[in-house]
Amino acid sequence: MNNIENLLGCYVSYPSLMYDATEIQKQKAREEGDLFSIYIWGNEGISDTLKKLKYENYGNDMNLILLEFYVNPIPYLRQNLKEIESYRKKEKAIGIPIIVTDENFFSKTEEARYRFLKEAILNKMDLLENVVKKKKLDTDVKKLKADIDRILQL
């Protein structure tokens, strides 16, 4: 599959650690990052499913929507992440940060974890729709949101 055609991409940032983190904290962070990555790129991960959505089916102004998953970010990073990044006209791309925590993901059942991913992505599509309107882009976010909802069936 040619990645250039895919509208949605995924990025995972493993848990952030303070410089004085203990080995136990480092191990926990690695385990959480590894576990979360399975939900994105594993056999049942959402990345391959999302690759079914090709950018040309939604307009010409957006070639990449990068879903940026931040696993248990440190408070400084968390408070400095935007709800949605600025549209990059030259790249026809936008980044959408999604914060993953113990409360919204790791403490949940497997089914609830997938539900969180789906709901978080769909909620961010509302923010994307605002950017599309503000920048007067031709991206059909309503169709995209409906297609995401359909392909990420639980």
C-alpha positions as MATLAB code, in Angstrom:
seq = 'MNNIENLLGCYVSYPSLMYDATEIQKQKAREEGDLFSIYIWGNEGISDTLKKLKYENYGNDMNLILLEFYVNPIPYLRQNLKEIESYRKKEKAIGIPIIVTDENFFSKTEEARYRFLKEAILNKMDLLENVVKKKKLDTDVKKLKADIDRILQL';
ca = [
       0.000    0.000    0.000;
       1.369    3.396   -0.938;
       1.510    5.583    2.188;
       1.366    8.733    0.085;
      -2.317    8.048   -0.592;
      -3.285    7.561    3.063;
      -5.058   10.499    4.638;
      -4.578    9.411    8.246;
      -1.240    8.570    9.793;
      -0.326    7.602   13.345;
       2.549    8.626   15.595;
       3.149    7.400   19.146;
       5.231    9.244   21.719;
       6.239    6.926   24.539;
       5.754    8.204   28.091;
       7.927   11.164   28.975;
      10.205   10.836   31.969;
      12.000   13.269   34.198;
      15.801   13.161   34.092;
      15.937   11.510   37.520;
      13.469    8.700   36.761;
      14.150    5.399   38.451;
      14.695    2.155   36.570;
      11.235    1.034   37.693;
       9.688    4.194   36.205;
      11.656    3.707   32.999;
      10.519    0.079   32.727;
       6.879    1.044   33.348;
       7.113    3.747   30.665;
       8.540    1.266   28.129;
       5.841   -1.277   28.944;
       3.065    1.311   28.589;
       4.481    2.563   25.308;
       4.850   -0.980   23.981;
       1.324   -1.899   25.064;
      -0.213    1.198   23.515;
       1.711    0.669   20.270;
      -0.016   -2.696   19.869;
      -3.364   -0.880   19.692;
      -1.994    1.274   16.886;
       0.289   -1.026   14.855;
      -0.390   -4.538   16.174;
      -2.491   -7.233   14.475;
      -5.679   -5.607   15.778;
      -4.266   -2.070   15.579;
      -6.174    0.841   14.107;
      -3.419    2.085   11.799;
      -4.012   -0.457    9.021;
      -7.754    0.129    9.235;
      -7.302    3.900    8.938;
      -5.059    3.432    5.891;
      -8.178    2.476    3.937;
      -9.079    6.176    3.871;
      -7.418    7.838    0.884;
      -6.992   11.604    0.811;
      -8.352   12.045   -2.705;
     -11.790   10.879   -1.486;
     -12.131   13.913    0.789;
     -10.787   16.856   -1.215;
      -7.518   18.290   -2.472;
      -6.396   20.579    0.366;
      -5.451   17.912    2.928;
      -2.984   15.099    2.222;
      -2.127   14.054    5.777;
      -3.855   14.133    9.124;
      -1.300   12.872   11.633;
      -2.847   11.431   14.785;
      -0.181   12.117   17.426;
      -0.690    9.903   20.467;
       1.160   11.098   23.579;
       1.317    8.347   26.203;
       1.371    9.740   29.758;
       3.221   12.962   28.873;
       4.926   14.897   31.647;
       2.874   17.873   32.896;
       5.011   20.442   31.037;
       4.487   18.708   27.687;
       0.832   18.076   28.401;
       0.072   21.720   29.138;
       1.912   22.850   26.007;
       0.196   20.508   23.557;
      -2.412   22.240   21.444;
      -5.848   20.694   20.939;
      -5.042   20.711   17.232;
      -1.978   22.015   15.446;
      -1.922   24.637   12.721;
      -2.639   23.598    9.153;
       0.580   23.417    7.155;
      -0.388   24.652    3.699;
       2.880   23.718    1.994;
       2.633   20.103    3.223;
      -1.185   20.001    3.094;
      -0.994   18.465    6.547;
      -2.141   18.884   10.114;
      -1.211   17.209   13.386;
      -3.792   16.217   15.962;
      -2.460   15.470   19.464;
      -4.324   12.880   21.539;
      -3.293   12.403   25.159;
      -3.339    8.826   26.451;
      -3.352    8.351   30.235;
      -3.910    5.707   32.870;
      -7.415    7.095   33.419;
      -8.609    7.133   29.811;
      -6.758    4.065   28.519;
      -4.577    1.859   30.705;
      -7.154    1.345   33.469;
      -9.804    0.277   30.910;
     -10.814   -3.054   29.416;
      -9.657   -3.907   25.907;
     -13.052   -3.006   24.459;
     -13.056    0.319   26.322;
      -9.543    1.058   25.046;
     -10.655    0.707   21.423;
     -13.757    2.763   22.204;
     -11.517    5.500   23.657;
      -9.393    5.548   20.492;
     -12.432    5.801   18.261;
     -14.129    8.492   20.364;
     -10.930   10.524   20.739;
     -10.358   10.510   16.977;
     -13.982   11.397   16.209;
     -13.923   14.229   18.785;
     -10.789   15.646   17.173;
     -12.547   15.606   13.800;
     -14.864   18.317   15.183;
     -11.804   20.500   15.805;
     -10.514   19.661   12.333;
     -13.839   20.757   10.873;
     -13.369   24.185   12.487;
      -9.892   24.510   10.950;
     -11.215   23.474    7.534;
     -13.964   26.120    7.705;
     -11.610   28.822    8.983;
      -8.964   28.126    6.304;
     -11.616   27.576    3.604;
     -10.273   24.134    2.702;
     -12.201   21.705    0.534;
     -11.789   18.718    2.879;
     -15.093   16.899    3.480;
     -14.740   16.343    7.225;
     -18.339   15.155    7.645;
     -17.727   12.319    5.174;
     -14.365   11.563    6.798;
     -15.919   11.421   10.248;
     -18.701    9.120    9.014;
     -16.134    6.836    7.353;
     -13.971    6.712   10.499;
     -17.047    5.871   12.557;
     -17.962    3.113   10.104;
     -14.523    1.460    9.771;
     -13.635    1.609   13.474;
     -16.541   -0.606   14.471;
     -16.240   -2.149   17.889;
];
